[in-house]
Amino acid sequence: MRILDLDRSGLAALRGPELSRAVAASEGRTMVAEVFADRAALSFDGQTGVHNAELMAAFGADVIVLNMIDRVWDGTMFRFPGLGEFASLAELAAKIGRPIGVNLEPGTVPELRKASKDNAQRLADAGAALIVLTANPSTDGSLDGMARATEQLGTGAGLWVGKMHHAGHPEPITAQKLGNLVDAGADGVILPIPGTLPGITREAAAEVVQAVHAKGAVVMGAIGTSQEGAHTNVVPQLALTAKEIGVDAHHIGDCFLPGMGDPELLYAYSVAVRGRRHTWTRMAR
């Protein structure tokens, strides 16, 4: 089953290892959009209108990842501006027709955003298709710390782990480091796309991807360095390089309009890696 072939209900039902398998089967043609959970950028009053997740889905995202979940989740209910109140993330997935991932982080962050076993399990039970263990800027997240946290986070959801930037803790991003994440229990890893983080060359990145694939995990190539708000003429370099090195999913970060990347950049990137046929089909569905 390829994520390319699924309609809204099929996408909303994807979770855990099934999601990762559907991504792998699509051969580098999956688009992931990260958005702030508490933002409705096209809303006049911040409460009604269109949530960022809906907008990015409309421009071709297959998977939505929510950042800053603590701003809309009290441990029980989810309250999204522009969307309303939901008892579960499964309800949100059905509403927008996409699987929902949630960022959790190690280190000193608000309690409901921490990468704890309890938080991960409650989110999985609420219908999260994917837990993304990563680190926001200046939070001092390390890959070794993420590997230790990964060992504690086994749930029914998928688990993709890694850094989109240095997160205040510069370190080499190597095949060994990311392989350790898979050994710790991740079924996917995160790798900055060459051209987004200094020192990540296409040769080094290709080596990392090959090593992770050999361990049976998928790779999400990330744009998390504010280039999700660049002009769309950067898309061919980033997108085709990511495809060349072998990433399975392409991530567009949340820094441009309040709490999301540029939808037009997402669209242009999608066309570059999977053509207009699949891009328009996803948008129409």
Wavefront OBJ file of the C-alpha trace (Angstrom):
o trace
v 0.000 0.000 0.000
v 1.383 3.383 -1.040
v 0.508 6.610 0.678
v 0.166 8.019 -2.832
v -2.926 5.908 -3.501
v -4.931 6.616 -0.352
v -7.932 8.906 -0.100
v -8.842 11.039 2.939
v -10.279 8.205 5.004
v -7.412 5.891 4.118
v -4.863 8.496 5.154
v -6.675 9.313 8.398
v -6.623 5.633 9.372
v -2.863 5.214 8.879
v -0.744 4.885 12.008
v 2.345 3.232 13.426
v 4.330 0.748 11.347
v 1.610 0.786 8.676
v 2.265 4.489 8.143
v 6.012 3.965 7.805
v 5.460 1.099 5.335
v 3.114 3.232 3.228
v 5.719 6.006 3.190
v 8.503 3.608 2.167
v 6.338 2.123 -0.599
v 5.846 5.577 -2.128
v 9.563 5.828 -2.966
v 10.390 9.354 -1.873
v 7.023 10.906 -2.701
v 5.519 11.680 0.715
v 5.044 15.258 1.907
v 4.971 16.109 5.628
v 3.964 19.528 6.933
v 4.751 20.665 10.468
v 2.525 23.363 11.949
v 2.059 25.063 15.300
v -0.910 23.404 16.949
v -2.280 26.720 18.228
v -2.297 28.755 15.028
v -4.948 29.602 12.466
v -2.930 31.964 10.288
v -5.763 32.834 7.912
v -8.208 33.640 10.682
v -9.247 37.215 11.407
v -9.758 36.665 15.130
v -7.462 33.699 15.786
v -10.416 31.449 16.536
v -12.507 31.026 13.395
v -11.443 30.426 9.824
v -8.836 27.952 8.587
v -6.313 26.156 10.780
v -2.748 25.867 9.503
v -3.082 22.076 9.317
v -6.026 22.407 6.941
v -4.188 24.867 4.730
v -1.079 22.725 4.369
v -3.220 19.654 3.690
v -4.995 21.589 0.953
v -1.638 22.377 -0.706
v -0.620 18.718 -0.852
v 0.661 17.506 2.527
v 0.107 13.786 3.187
v 0.961 13.916 6.886
v 0.503 16.728 9.426
v 2.824 17.080 12.435
v 1.733 19.299 15.318
v 4.362 21.352 17.121
v 3.762 22.962 20.540
v 1.030 20.477 21.471
v 1.051 21.748 25.052
v -0.631 24.946 23.870
v -3.810 23.133 22.816
v -3.823 19.970 24.959
v -4.611 19.862 28.655
v -3.871 16.143 28.900
v -7.448 15.230 27.958
v -9.039 17.614 25.426
v -7.572 19.236 22.324
v -8.666 22.789 21.479
v -7.598 24.055 18.064
v -8.244 27.652 16.947
v -10.240 27.688 13.762
v -11.216 24.029 14.200
v -12.777 23.673 17.624
v -12.585 21.154 20.439
v -11.754 17.473 19.960
v -11.715 14.588 22.386
v -9.074 12.801 20.333
v -6.538 13.263 17.558
v -8.397 10.542 15.660
v -11.270 13.027 15.351
v -8.884 15.666 14.035
v -7.427 13.182 11.522
v -10.920 12.398 10.237
v -11.735 16.127 10.041
v -8.781 17.058 7.823
v -8.251 13.667 6.166
v -4.615 13.215 7.183
v -2.675 11.163 9.758
v -1.600 13.330 12.681
v 1.885 13.325 14.184
v 2.908 15.145 17.345
v 6.287 16.579 18.325
v 7.663 15.607 21.722
v 11.024 16.762 23.047
v 13.644 15.760 25.590
v 15.106 18.385 27.892
v 13.613 21.367 29.660
v 10.289 21.953 27.931
v 6.691 22.281 29.206
v 5.442 19.090 30.825
v 2.914 18.152 28.135
v 5.568 18.515 25.430
v 8.134 16.298 27.153
v 9.226 13.049 25.577
v 7.904 10.906 28.407
v 6.406 7.447 28.228
v 3.164 8.782 29.703
v 2.773 11.616 27.196
v 3.614 9.395 24.236
v 1.159 6.722 25.327
v -1.664 9.180 25.986
v -1.175 10.761 22.570
v -1.049 7.363 20.881
v -4.215 6.320 22.704
v -5.822 9.571 21.515
v -5.110 8.637 17.904
v -1.702 10.095 17.113
v -0.408 8.228 14.087
v 3.161 9.285 14.721
v 5.310 10.568 17.569
v 8.103 12.813 16.285
v 10.869 13.008 18.859
v 12.868 16.110 18.000
v 14.014 19.403 19.532
v 12.988 23.007 18.990
v 15.630 25.768 18.675
v 17.861 26.467 21.681
v 16.522 23.526 23.732
v 19.936 21.792 23.831
v 18.653 18.527 22.384
v 21.328 15.921 21.627
v 21.103 12.789 19.511
v 22.413 10.687 22.398
v 19.679 12.102 24.614
v 17.114 11.310 21.950
v 18.347 7.727 21.754
v 17.891 7.341 25.503
v 14.400 8.849 25.304
v 13.490 6.627 22.344
v 14.050 3.519 24.441
v 11.215 4.637 26.729
v 8.620 5.577 24.115
v 7.259 2.338 22.672
v 3.582 2.900 21.736
v 1.153 1.908 19.015
v 2.107 5.036 17.087
v 5.049 5.371 14.752
v 8.210 6.886 16.184
v 10.434 9.097 14.037
v 13.434 10.599 15.809
v 16.167 13.131 15.082
v 17.079 16.775 14.646
v 16.067 19.242 11.929
v 18.776 21.700 13.032
v 21.295 21.708 15.875
v 18.689 22.775 18.488
v 21.372 24.598 20.470
v 23.598 21.502 20.636
v 25.945 21.382 17.611
v 27.185 17.868 16.866
v 28.009 15.648 13.888
v 24.941 14.026 12.354
v 26.398 10.685 11.301
v 25.261 7.240 10.191
v 26.324 5.875 13.582
v 24.329 8.479 15.526
v 21.158 7.985 13.503
v 21.610 4.225 13.421
v 21.631 4.315 17.217
v 18.152 5.857 17.092
v 16.865 2.889 15.091
v 18.562 0.464 17.475
v 16.789 2.253 20.328
v 13.376 1.647 18.752
v 12.704 4.324 16.109
v 11.047 3.177 12.891
v 12.043 6.448 11.226
v 14.813 9.019 11.597
v 15.058 12.708 10.746
v 17.896 14.113 8.644
v 18.379 17.787 7.637
v 18.254 18.015 3.862
v 21.609 19.013 2.311
v 21.535 22.754 1.817
v 19.653 23.447 5.051
v 22.236 22.808 7.779
v 25.921 23.730 7.429
v 28.101 20.679 6.949
v 25.390 18.300 5.749
v 26.706 17.416 2.294
v 24.870 15.207 -0.157
v 27.635 12.600 0.048
v 27.461 12.379 3.844
v 23.666 12.439 3.804
v 23.460 9.626 1.251
v 25.680 7.488 3.490
v 23.378 8.145 6.444
v 20.255 7.257 4.464
v 21.765 4.002 3.210
v 22.751 2.997 6.742
v 19.288 3.740 8.141
v 17.551 1.888 5.314
v 19.792 -1.110 5.960
v 18.375 -1.210 9.486
v 14.805 -1.225 8.133
v 13.758 2.340 9.029
v 12.556 5.238 6.890
v 14.175 8.670 6.629
v 12.395 12.008 6.731
v 14.423 14.763 5.097
v 13.718 17.996 6.955
v 13.617 21.689 6.119
v 13.627 23.179 9.591
v 15.958 26.153 9.214
v 13.447 28.827 8.164
v 14.024 27.997 4.495
v 10.429 26.827 4.459
v 9.811 30.551 4.033
v 12.361 31.040 1.225
v 11.413 31.906 -2.339
v 10.250 28.895 -4.295
v 13.298 29.060 -6.565
v 15.231 27.184 -3.846
v 12.914 24.191 -4.271
v 14.670 22.372 -7.150
v 17.981 22.229 -5.283
v 16.528 21.071 -1.982
v 13.874 18.739 -3.353
v 15.914 16.941 -6.002
v 18.926 16.616 -3.711
v 16.679 15.043 -1.075
v 15.283 12.649 -3.681
v 18.801 11.827 -4.895
v 20.115 10.897 -1.448
v 17.108 8.624 -0.931
v 14.849 10.171 1.716
v 11.403 8.611 2.009
v 9.450 11.637 3.258
v 9.980 15.356 2.775
v 9.291 17.666 5.711
v 8.339 21.347 5.438
v 8.871 23.195 8.727
v 6.634 25.672 10.518
v 8.537 28.972 10.210
v 7.042 31.499 7.776
v 3.441 32.581 8.171
v 2.557 32.380 11.871
v 3.145 28.745 12.724
v 3.571 27.143 9.305
v 5.791 27.056 6.234
v 4.954 28.643 2.906
v 2.116 26.642 1.295
v 3.373 27.630 -2.160
v 6.817 26.241 -1.336
v 5.160 22.995 -0.203
v 3.258 22.862 -3.471
v 6.358 23.547 -5.608
v 8.351 20.977 -3.650
v 5.611 18.392 -4.091
v 5.518 18.966 -7.842
v 9.311 18.583 -7.972
v 9.410 15.205 -6.201
v 6.160 13.591 -7.368
v 4.868 15.580 -10.319
v 1.620 17.410 -10.909
v -0.406 14.213 -11.255
v 0.116 13.028 -7.681
v 0.195 16.564 -6.256
v -3.128 17.550 -7.801
v -4.680 14.202 -6.857
v -3.723 14.707 -3.213
v -5.050 18.262 -3.247
v -8.342 17.211 -4.850
v -8.848 14.381 -2.393
l 1 2 3 4 5 6 7 8 9 10 11 12 13 14 15 16 17 18 19 20 21 22 23 24 25 26 27 28 29 30 31 32 33 34 35 36 37 38 39 40 41 42 43 44 45 46 47 48 49 50 51 52 53 54 55 56 57 58 59 60 61 62 63 64 65 66 67 68 69 70 71 72 73 74 75 76 77 78 79 80 81 82 83 84 85 86 87 88 89 90 91 92 93 94 95 96 97 98 99 100 101 102 103 104 105 106 107 108 109 110 111 112 113 114 115 116 117 118 119 120 121 122 123 124 125 126 127 128 129 130 131 132 133 134 135 136 137 138 139 140 141 142 143 144 145 146 147 148 149 150 151 152 153 154 155 156 157 158 159 160 161 162 163 164 165 166 167 168 169 170 171 172 173 174 175 176 177 178 179 180 181 182 183 184 185 186 187 188 189 190 191 192 193 194 195 196 197 198 199 200 201 202 203 204 205 206 207 208 209 210 211 212 213 214 215 216 217 218 219 220 221 222 223 224 225 226 227 228 229 230 231 232 233 234 235 236 237 238 239 240 241 242 243 244 245 246 247 248 249 250 251 252 253 254 255 256 257 258 259 260 261 262 263 264 265 266 267 268 269 270 271 272 273 274 275 276 277 278 279 280 281 282 283 284 285
